[in-house]
């Protein structure tokens, strides 16, 4: 937010960049799918138990 531009321009940039980030996040979840998401959760739970 230290950019030397107007507040309106900062708001527009924030909206665009936030929108792009959310689009990538949800796109990744769509590609991964429900079964892939569950498999990934199981992997990280199992990995956490091994380290204890």
N, CA, C and O atoms as a GROMACS GRO file, in nm:
protein
  208
    1UNK      N    1   0.082  -0.120   0.000
    1UNK     CA    2   0.000   0.000   0.000
    1UNK      C    3   0.086   0.126   0.000
    1UNK      O    4   0.033   0.236   0.013
    2UNK      N    5   0.215   0.111  -0.014
    2UNK     CA    6   0.303   0.226  -0.017
    2UNK      C    7   0.323   0.282  -0.158
    2UNK      O    8   0.406   0.370  -0.179
    3UNK      N    9   0.248   0.230  -0.253
    3UNK     CA   10   0.261   0.280  -0.390
    3UNK      C   11   0.217   0.425  -0.398
    3UNK      O   12   0.117   0.463  -0.336
    4UNK      N   13   0.291   0.507  -0.473
    4UNK     CA   14   0.254   0.649  -0.484
    4UNK      C   15   0.144   0.673  -0.586
    4UNK      O   16   0.161   0.752  -0.680
    5UNK      N   17   0.030   0.605  -0.570
    5UNK     CA   18  -0.084   0.624  -0.660
    5UNK      C   19  -0.208   0.653  -0.576
    5UNK      O   20  -0.206   0.643  -0.454
    6UNK      N   21  -0.314   0.689  -0.643
    6UNK     CA   22  -0.435   0.728  -0.571
    6UNK      C   23  -0.498   0.609  -0.497
    6UNK      O   24  -0.470   0.493  -0.527
    7UNK      N   25  -0.580   0.642  -0.401
    7UNK     CA   26  -0.649   0.539  -0.323
    7UNK      C   27  -0.742   0.457  -0.410
    7UNK      O   28  -0.756   0.336  -0.391
    8UNK      N   29  -0.806   0.522  -0.506
    8UNK     CA   30  -0.896   0.450  -0.596
    8UNK      C   31  -0.820   0.347  -0.680
    8UNK      O   32  -0.866   0.235  -0.699
    9UNK      N   33  -0.703   0.386  -0.729
    9UNK     CA   34  -0.622   0.294  -0.808
    9UNK      C   35  -0.574   0.176  -0.722
    9UNK      O   36  -0.570   0.062  -0.770
   10UNK      N   37  -0.539   0.204  -0.597
   10UNK     CA   38  -0.499   0.096  -0.506
   10UNK      C   39  -0.614  -0.001  -0.483
   10UNK      O   40  -0.594  -0.123  -0.477
   11UNK      N   41  -0.735   0.053  -0.469
   11UNK     CA   42  -0.852  -0.032  -0.450
   11UNK      C   43  -0.879  -0.120  -0.571
   11UNK      O   44  -0.912  -0.238  -0.557
   12UNK      N   45  -0.864  -0.062  -0.690
   12UNK     CA   46  -0.885  -0.140  -0.812
   12UNK      C   47  -0.780  -0.250  -0.822
   12UNK      O   48  -0.812  -0.365  -0.853
   13UNK      N   49  -0.654  -0.215  -0.797
   13UNK     CA   50  -0.547  -0.316  -0.801
   13UNK      C   51  -0.572  -0.428  -0.701
   13UNK      O   52  -0.555  -0.546  -0.733
   14UNK      N   53  -0.612  -0.392  -0.579
   14UNK     CA   54  -0.638  -0.492  -0.476
   14UNK      C   55  -0.750  -0.585  -0.519
   14UNK      O   56  -0.740  -0.706  -0.503
   15UNK      N   57  -0.857  -0.527  -0.575
   15UNK     CA   58  -0.971  -0.608  -0.618
   15UNK      C   59  -0.931  -0.704  -0.729
   15UNK      O   60  -0.968  -0.822  -0.726
   16UNK      N   61  -0.855  -0.657  -0.825
   16UNK     CA   62  -0.812  -0.743  -0.936
   16UNK      C   63  -0.721  -0.854  -0.885
   16UNK      O   64  -0.741  -0.971  -0.919
   17UNK      N   65  -0.622  -0.819  -0.804
   17UNK     CA   66  -0.527  -0.920  -0.757
   17UNK      C   67  -0.593  -1.020  -0.663
   17UNK      O   68  -0.563  -1.140  -0.669
   18UNK      N   69  -0.682  -0.974  -0.576
   18UNK     CA   70  -0.753  -1.064  -0.487
   18UNK      C   71  -0.842  -1.158  -0.567
   18UNK      O   72  -0.850  -1.278  -0.538
   19UNK      N   73  -0.910  -1.104  -0.667
   19UNK     CA   74  -0.994  -1.186  -0.753
   19UNK      C   75  -0.916  -1.293  -0.827
   19UNK      O   76  -0.961  -1.407  -0.839
   20UNK      N   77  -0.798  -1.256  -0.876
   20UNK     CA   78  -0.714  -1.354  -0.945
   20UNK      C   79  -0.666  -1.463  -0.849
   20UNK      O   80  -0.662  -1.580  -0.886
   21UNK      N   81  -0.631  -1.424  -0.727
   21UNK     CA   82  -0.585  -1.523  -0.628
   21UNK      C   83  -0.696  -1.622  -0.595
   21UNK      O   84  -0.672  -1.742  -0.588
   22UNK      N   85  -0.817  -1.571  -0.573
   22UNK     CA   86  -0.930  -1.660  -0.541
   22UNK      C   87  -0.965  -1.749  -0.660
   22UNK      O   88  -1.000  -1.866  -0.642
   23UNK      N   89  -0.956  -1.696  -0.781
   23UNK     CA   90  -0.983  -1.776  -0.899
   23UNK      C   91  -0.885  -1.893  -0.909
   23UNK      O   92  -0.924  -2.006  -0.939
   24UNK      N   93  -0.758  -1.865  -0.884
   24UNK     CA   94  -0.658  -1.972  -0.888
   24UNK      C   95  -0.682  -2.074  -0.777
   24UNK      O   96  -0.667  -2.194  -0.799
   25UNK      N   97  -0.719  -2.027  -0.660
   25UNK     CA   98  -0.745  -2.117  -0.547
   25UNK      C   99  -0.861  -2.211  -0.580
   25UNK      O  100  -0.848  -2.333  -0.565
   26UNK      N  101  -0.973  -2.157  -0.624
   26UNK     CA  102  -1.089  -2.240  -0.653
   26UNK      C  103  -1.067  -2.326  -0.777
   26UNK      O  104  -1.120  -2.437  -0.786
   27UNK      N  105  -0.991  -2.276  -0.872
   27UNK     CA  106  -0.957  -2.356  -0.989
   27UNK      C  107  -0.875  -2.478  -0.951
   27UNK      O  108  -0.895  -2.587  -1.004
   28UNK      N  109  -0.782  -2.459  -0.858
   28UNK     CA  110  -0.700  -2.571  -0.810
   28UNK      C  111  -0.783  -2.674  -0.738
   28UNK      O  112  -0.762  -2.794  -0.754
   29UNK      N  113  -0.879  -2.628  -0.657
   29UNK     CA  114  -0.967  -2.722  -0.588
   29UNK      C  115  -1.054  -2.798  -0.686
   29UNK      O  116  -1.082  -2.916  -0.667
   30UNK      N  117  -1.097  -2.731  -0.793
   30UNK     CA  118  -1.179  -2.797  -0.893
   30UNK      C  119  -1.100  -2.905  -0.965
   30UNK      O  120  -1.151  -3.014  -0.989
   31UNK      N  121  -0.976  -2.875  -0.998
   31UNK     CA  122  -0.891  -2.973  -1.066
   31UNK      C  123  -0.862  -3.091  -0.972
   31UNK      O  124  -0.864  -3.206  -1.014
   32UNK      N  125  -0.834  -3.060  -0.846
   32UNK     CA  126  -0.804  -3.164  -0.748
   32UNK      C  127  -0.924  -3.255  -0.725
   32UNK      O  128  -0.908  -3.377  -0.715
   33UNK      N  129  -1.041  -3.198  -0.717
   33UNK     CA  130  -1.163  -3.276  -0.697
   33UNK      C  131  -1.182  -3.317  -0.552
   33UNK      O  132  -1.093  -3.301  -0.469
   34UNK      N  133  -1.298  -3.371  -0.525
   34UNK     CA  134  -1.332  -3.410  -0.388
   34UNK      C  135  -1.245  -3.526  -0.342
   34UNK      O  136  -1.194  -3.524  -0.230
   35UNK      N  137  -1.229  -3.626  -0.425
   35UNK     CA  138  -1.151  -3.744  -0.385
   35UNK      C  139  -1.004  -3.706  -0.367
   35UNK      O  140  -0.941  -3.753  -0.272
   36UNK      N  141  -0.951  -3.625  -0.453
   36UNK     CA  142  -0.813  -3.581  -0.438
   36UNK      C  143  -0.793  -3.498  -0.312
   36UNK      O  144  -0.690  -3.511  -0.246
   37UNK      N  145  -0.889  -3.414  -0.280
   37UNK     CA  146  -0.883  -3.333  -0.158
   37UNK      C  147  -0.883  -3.423  -0.035
   37UNK      O  148  -0.805  -3.401   0.058
   38UNK      N  149  -0.970  -3.523  -0.034
   38UNK     CA  150  -0.975  -3.616   0.080
   38UNK      C  151  -0.845  -3.695   0.091
   38UNK      O  152  -0.796  -3.718   0.202
   39UNK      N  153  -0.790  -3.736  -0.021
   39UNK     CA  154  -0.664  -3.810  -0.020
   39UNK      C  155  -0.551  -3.723   0.034
   39UNK      O  156  -0.466  -3.771   0.108
   40UNK      N  157  -0.549  -3.595  -0.005
   40UNK     CA  158  -0.447  -3.502   0.043
   40UNK      C  159  -0.459  -3.478   0.193
   40UNK      O  160  -0.358  -3.473   0.263
   41UNK      N  161  -0.582  -3.464   0.244
   41UNK     CA  162  -0.602  -3.448   0.388
   41UNK      C  163  -0.553  -3.571   0.463
   41UNK      O  164  -0.487  -3.560   0.566
   42UNK      N  165  -0.586  -3.690   0.411
   42UNK     CA  166  -0.542  -3.814   0.475
   42UNK      C  167  -0.389  -3.822   0.479
   42UNK      O  168  -0.332  -3.864   0.579
   43UNK      N  169  -0.324  -3.781   0.370
   43UNK     CA  170  -0.178  -3.784   0.361
   43UNK      C  171  -0.116  -3.696   0.469
   43UNK      O  172  -0.023  -3.738   0.538
   44UNK      N  173  -0.168  -3.573   0.485
   44UNK     CA  174  -0.109  -3.483   0.583
   44UNK      C  175  -0.139  -3.526   0.726
   44UNK      O  176  -0.056  -3.506   0.814
   45UNK      N  177  -0.255  -3.584   0.750
   45UNK     CA  178  -0.285  -3.636   0.885
   45UNK      C  179  -0.190  -3.751   0.920
   45UNK      O  180  -0.137  -3.757   1.030
   46UNK      N  181  -0.171  -3.841   0.823
   46UNK     CA  182  -0.083  -3.956   0.844
   46UNK      C  183   0.061  -3.910   0.864
   46UNK      O  184   0.132  -3.963   0.950
   47UNK      N  185   0.105  -3.812   0.787
   47UNK     CA  186   0.241  -3.761   0.796
   47UNK      C  187   0.265  -3.697   0.932
   47UNK      O  188   0.374  -3.711   0.988
   48UNK      N  189   0.165  -3.627   0.986
   48UNK     CA  190   0.178  -3.564   1.118
   48UNK      C  191   0.194  -3.664   1.229
   48UNK      O  192   0.266  -3.638   1.326
   49UNK      N  193   0.128  -3.780   1.219
   49UNK     CA  194   0.138  -3.883   1.322
   49UNK      C  195   0.274  -3.949   1.321
   49UNK      O  196   0.324  -3.989   1.426
   50UNK      N  197   0.336  -3.961   1.203
   50UNK     CA  198   0.469  -4.024   1.193
   50UNK      C  199   0.575  -3.943   1.264
   50UNK      O  200   0.669  -4.000   1.320
   51UNK      N  201   0.563  -3.809   1.263
   51UNK     CA  202   0.664  -3.723   1.320
   51UNK      C  203   0.656  -3.716   1.471
   51UNK      O  204   0.753  -3.674   1.534
   52UNK      N  205   0.546  -3.754   1.531
   52UNK     CA  206   0.531  -3.744   1.677
   52UNK      C  207   0.602  -3.853   1.751
   52UNK      O  208   0.598  -3.856   1.874
   0.00000   0.00000   0.00000
